[in-house]
Amino acid sequence: MGSSRALLPAYVFSAVAVVAAALGSLLVMETATIKLTVPASKITASRTITGGQSGRDLTTTRIEASVTDTQLGVASPDVVPPAYAGGQVSFMCNPCASSPVAIAQGTVVSTAAKVHYATLARVQVSNTAKSALVDIRALVPGVGGNVALNTVTVIDTPITNVSVNNPKPITGGVDATTVQVVHQSDIDLARFALTTKITQDLNAALGAQAGGLSFAADGSPALVVTNDHQVGDKVSTFTMTMTATVGAVAFSESQADALMRTTLNQKIPKGFQLTTSPIQTNYVVQHSGANGDVTLKGSATAAIVPNVSATDLKARIKGMRVDAARKQLEQSAPGATIDISVKPSVPWLPLVQDHISL
């Protein structure tokens, strides 16, 4: 009994030593990997910038460019329908009956080669009117209906003692054809292509005059457009000519961007900072004078993120329980996506800051 009591302190000391060794080993071995994805927010700012040859926000210069370009347009094909041949025939009686002989509208007559025509009106022949002229039209459209005089000599359904003949040629028959005709859609297509081309050339001309500076146009260019053919003309192609003229103001974009950055910085919420992404700027001329004085409307868009560092965050969350560390990170970087992995798997983060990878 006495010897057991003497050994008890030794057992307790050994257990404490084992626990301390385990904790010390965990302290040395434990690591955490945290992936923090912080979404960027957009911030915008606008500012009125004055420019002139001196004494303004920007030093500006007036420039102007005029460009003339041409565009070949293609007319659309139109189908021209076929036309019927037509003319007149004369019906004659011999001998003539005492009573008039009626020849109905639609009576079919033809040539020996079987080209058929129909009469377009009712006529009659008699002792007192031995012949009658009447208009005819070919049954089938096309050039096949065009025949010489004295060739329409057959009445398809014979009429007793009545004959037929054409005193003049039968003409006007036309086959179906395709012809190119200028349509409004052809004009619009050529204008679109020419506008795109002249816009590029006009910007190139302004850029050359700006001499390396940026420029903002006064507005839309003045356009003068002419065509050598109009809608309805039967031609295969046409030529459109366009002259574009526009004034602009040349300025240093780096100076303007510096002004817009200052304006943006004034609008950044507390606890946020600009990202390394470029600031997007745009400038529009609101007013300009012939001497180069100008008022520009500048706008800028940039991305911002919370202003926190990895070192600061690791110092805040070391030794915390995983759930508490997650809440701390969510407060420091709102909207962030957080992924925490601890090895070995324990519910708290390492006490040693360097053992946290963030």
Order of alpha helices (4+ residues) and beta strands (2+ residues): alpha-beta-beta-beta-beta-beta-beta-beta-beta-beta-beta-beta-beta-beta-beta-alpha-beta-beta-beta-alpha-beta-beta-beta-alpha-alpha-beta-beta
